[in-house]
Amino acid sequence: MKQIWKGLGAWEKAQCVLMAVLALIGVLLTAVRMWGMRFSGFLLLGAAALLALELWLGRWARRSKAGWWWRLAFRAAAGLALVPLVLIEGVVIAEGHRQIAQETPDAVIVLGAGVNGTAPSLSLKTRLDAALSYLEAYPDIPVVLTGGQGYGEEITEAACMYDYLTARDVEPERLILEEAASNTAENFEFSAPLLEAAGVRVATDTVAVVTNDFHIARSRLIAVKKGYGVTVGVGAPIPWPHLEVNYYLREAFAVVKSVLFD
């Protein structure tokens, strides 16, 4: 091992150190679930693997013309993947930090998130608190609470939101429950007929979407794909910065998935 280390150049040694640091942090983040940063951990492990491959291809390239071509192909492929992801991440961040439009909405959709038994998770609580402030400003419009019942949830996400909002003096008659959706695409798809029944034309009217700030860009993209005309994002930040970073990083990949499959 010492001989191999001595045979490395200064740049290669720096790559090895960085690769080891990324791998160590990645293992820690993926192993300790309570930190809530498993995606960031997997991302760091992936970065470490790419650095290892780059190091190996670099050494091969110095010995062989074929290695040079393979390293060139690897760098080109990495660039083609990285550039659009960086651009998408920029859009996600910009949408998440955009000021809420002052346009008066015709309806509000509050997107569901996890429920711990019967209590809202951190993500869902921040959405509900943002919804409370927003609904106070627009007291006369219908509100769809959308989200079904998932693993570890004793009630539907919609029911949990209903209990939380009505306990804080939101009028029950304003609230429309959609209790079947299991993802964001279904949130919008299943909410549309409920809004139409309430007199809201989703193709032309303005619908405010309450969700976490990192989720705004993807939510509005999916809304367009599901036939919604005008949407306004109402973003709720997560109070813990490390979780915000984790979710913002994850969201760029989720946008790609939504473009292809949702």
C-alpha positions in Angstrom: 0.0 0.0 0.0 2.9 2.4 0.9 4.5 1.7 -2.5 1.2 2.5 -4.3 0.8 5.7 -2.3 4.4 6.8 -3.1 3.8 6.1 -6.8 0.9 8.6 -6.9 1.3 12.2 -7.9 0.3 15.1 -5.8 -3.1 15.6 -7.6 -3.8 11.8 -7.3 -3.1 11.9 -3.6 -5.5 14.8 -3.2 -8.1 12.8 -5.1 -7.6 9.9 -2.8 -8.0 12.0 0.3 -11.1 13.7 -1.0 -12.5 10.3 -2.1 -11.9 8.9 1.4 -13.5 11.9 3.1 -16.6 11.8 0.9 -17.0 8.0 1.4 -16.6 8.3 5.2 -19.2 11.1 5.5 -21.5 9.2 3.0 -21.4 6.1 5.1 -22.2 8.0 8.3 -25.1 9.9 6.7 -26.7 6.7 5.2 -26.1 4.7 8.4 -27.6 7.2 10.9 -31.3 7.4 9.8 -32.2 9.8 12.6 -30.3 12.6 10.8 -32.7 12.4 7.9 -29.9 12.8 5.3 -29.6 9.4 3.7 -30.0 10.9 0.2 -27.0 13.2 0.8 -25.1 10.2 2.0 -25.8 8.2 -1.1 -24.9 11.2 -3.2 -21.5 11.5 -1.5 -20.9 7.8 -1.9 -21.7 8.2 -5.6 -19.3 11.1 -5.9 -16.5 9.1 -4.2 -17.1 6.2 -6.7 -16.8 8.6 -9.6 -13.6 10.0 -8.2 -12.2 6.5 -7.9 -13.2 5.8 -11.5 -11.6 9.0 -12.7 -8.4 8.2 -10.8 -8.2 4.7 -12.3 -9.0 6.0 -15.8 -6.3 8.7 -15.4 -3.7 6.1 -14.6 -4.8 3.9 -17.5 -4.8 6.9 -19.9 -1.1 7.5 -19.2 -0.3 3.9 -20.3 -2.7 3.4 -23.2 -4.4 5.3 -26.0 -7.6 3.2 -25.3 -7.5 4.5 -21.7 -7.2 8.0 -22.9 -10.4 7.6 -25.0 -12.3 5.9 -22.2 -11.4 8.7 -19.8 -12.5 11.3 -22.4 -15.8 9.4 -22.9 -16.3 9.2 -19.1 -15.7 13.0 -18.6 -18.1 13.8 -21.5 -20.8 11.6 -20.0 -20.3 13.1 -16.6 -20.5 16.6 -18.0 -23.7 15.8 -20.0 -25.3 14.5 -16.8 -24.0 17.2 -14.4 -24.7 20.3 -16.4 -28.5 19.8 -16.7 -28.7 18.7 -13.1 -27.0 21.9 -12.0 -29.4 23.9 -14.2 -32.4 22.1 -12.7 -31.0 22.6 -9.2 -30.8 26.3 -10.0 -34.5 26.4 -11.0 -35.5 24.4 -7.9 -33.7 26.9 -5.6 -35.0 29.9 -7.5 -38.6 28.7 -7.3 -38.2 27.8 -3.6 -37.1 31.3 -2.7 -39.4 33.2 -4.9 -41.8 35.7 -3.2 -45.4 34.5 -3.0 -47.4 36.1 -5.8 -49.9 38.6 -4.7 -52.5 37.3 -7.2 -55.8 36.4 -5.6 -56.3 32.6 -5.8 -59.5 30.9 -6.6 -58.6 27.9 -4.5 -55.9 26.4 -2.4 -54.4 22.9 -2.5 -52.3 21.8 0.5 -50.1 18.9 -0.5 -49.8 16.1 2.1 -46.6 14.7 3.7 -45.8 12.1 6.3 -47.9 11.6 9.4 -46.5 10.1 12.6 -49.4 8.1 13.9 -52.0 10.8 14.0 -49.6 13.8 14.3 -48.1 15.7 11.4 -44.4 15.2 10.6 -42.0 18.1 10.5 -42.6 18.6 6.8 -46.3 18.5 7.1 -46.4 20.8 10.1 -44.4 23.5 8.2 -46.9 23.2 5.3 -49.8 23.5 7.6 -48.4 26.5 9.4 -47.8 28.2 6.0 -51.3 27.3 5.0 -52.7 28.9 8.1 -51.1 32.2 7.3 -52.1 32.1 3.7 -55.7 31.1 4.4 -56.1 34.1 6.8 -55.3 36.4 3.9 -57.9 34.7 1.6 -60.7 33.6 3.9 -63.4 32.9 1.3 -61.9 30.3 -1.1 -62.1 26.5 -1.0 -59.2 24.4 0.2 -58.4 20.9 -0.8 -56.3 18.8 1.6 -54.8 16.0 -0.3 -53.0 12.9 0.8 -53.9 9.2 1.6 -52.7 6.9 4.3 -49.2 5.4 4.1 -47.0 3.1 6.2 -47.0 4.1 9.8 -49.9 6.4 9.5 -53.0 5.8 11.6 -55.1 8.3 9.6 -54.9 9.8 6.2 -52.7 12.8 5.6 -55.8 14.8 4.6 -57.5 13.9 7.8 -54.5 14.9 9.8 -54.4 18.2 8.1 -58.1 18.7 8.7 -57.7 18.1 12.4 -54.7 20.5 12.6 -56.4 23.3 10.7 -59.8 23.1 12.4 -58.2 23.0 15.8 -56.7 26.4 14.8 -60.0 27.9 13.9 -60.1 27.3 10.1 -63.7 26.8 9.1 -64.5 23.2 8.4 -66.9 24.0 5.6 -64.0 25.4 3.6 -62.0 22.2 3.7 -62.3 19.5 1.1 -60.6 16.2 1.8 -58.9 14.1 -0.9 -57.8 10.9 0.9 -56.6 8.6 -1.9 -53.4 10.1 -3.3 -50.1 8.5 -2.6 -47.8 10.9 -4.5 -47.7 14.4 -5.9 -49.0 13.5 -9.3 -52.0 11.9 -7.7 -52.4 14.8 -5.4 -53.2 17.0 -8.4 -55.0 14.4 -10.4 -57.4 13.5 -7.6 -57.9 17.1 -6.5 -59.0 18.4 -9.9 -62.5 16.9 -9.9 -63.1 18.1 -6.3 -62.1 21.6 -7.3 -64.3 21.4 -10.4 -67.2 20.3 -8.2 -66.6 23.4 -6.0 -66.8 25.6 -9.0 -63.1 26.1 -9.7 -62.0 25.6 -13.3 -58.5 24.2 -12.9 -57.5 24.8 -16.5 -58.0 28.6 -16.2 -58.5 29.6 -12.6 -55.6 30.4 -10.2 -54.8 27.6 -7.7 -52.4 28.2 -4.8 -50.2 25.2 -3.9 -48.9 25.0 -0.4 -45.9 22.7 0.1 -42.4 22.9 1.2 -40.1 25.4 -0.5 -37.9 22.8 -2.1 -41.0 21.1 -3.5 -42.5 24.1 -5.3 -40.8 23.8 -8.7 -41.7 20.1 -9.1 -45.2 20.6 -7.8 -45.9 23.4 -10.3 -44.4 21.3 -13.1 -46.6 18.3 -12.2 -49.6 20.6 -11.9 -49.1 21.8 -15.5 -48.8 18.2 -16.7 -52.1 17.4 -14.9 -54.0 20.2 -16.7 -53.8 23.1 -14.2 -53.5 26.5 -15.8 -52.2 29.0 -13.3 -50.6 28.0 -10.1 -49.0 30.0 -7.3 -46.4 28.4 -5.0 -46.7 29.0 -1.3 -43.5 27.6 0.1 -42.8 26.5 3.7 -39.1 26.2 4.7 -37.8 23.3 6.9 -36.4 24.9 10.1 -33.3 22.7 10.1 -30.7 23.9 7.5 -29.1 20.5 7.1 -32.5 19.0 6.1 -33.1 21.8 3.7 -29.8 21.1 1.9 -30.6 17.4 1.7 -34.1 18.0 0.3 -33.0 20.6 -2.2 -30.3 18.2 -3.5 -32.7 15.4 -3.8 -35.3 17.5 -5.6 -33.2 18.0 -8.7 -33.2 14.2 -9.3 -36.9 14.1 -8.4 -37.7 16.7 -11.1 -36.0 14.5 -13.7 -38.1 11.6 -12.6 -41.3 13.7 -12.7 -40.5 14.9 -16.2 -40.1 11.3 -17.5 -42.7 9.5 -15.6 -45.3 11.6 -13.8 
